[in-house]
Amino acid sequence: MDDVLSKYKEFKHRLLFLLEMLEPFLDPVITGTKNTTSEDANDIHLEK
C-alpha cells in the first residue's frame, strides 16, 4: 500500500511540475477558447 501511495505522490508531483512548466503556453489557449465560446454563444443568441 505504501508503494502505491509513493508512486501516486511521485506521479502527482511530476504532473503538477509539467503543468507549471506549460502554464505560459496553456493560458492563451484556454483564454482563447473561453472567448471563442462566449462569442459563439452571443452570435447564436443574436440570430434568434
Secondary structure, DSSP 8 states (H G I E B T S, - for coil): -HHHHHHHHHHHHHHHHHHHHHHHHHHHHHHHHHHHHHHHHHHHHHH-
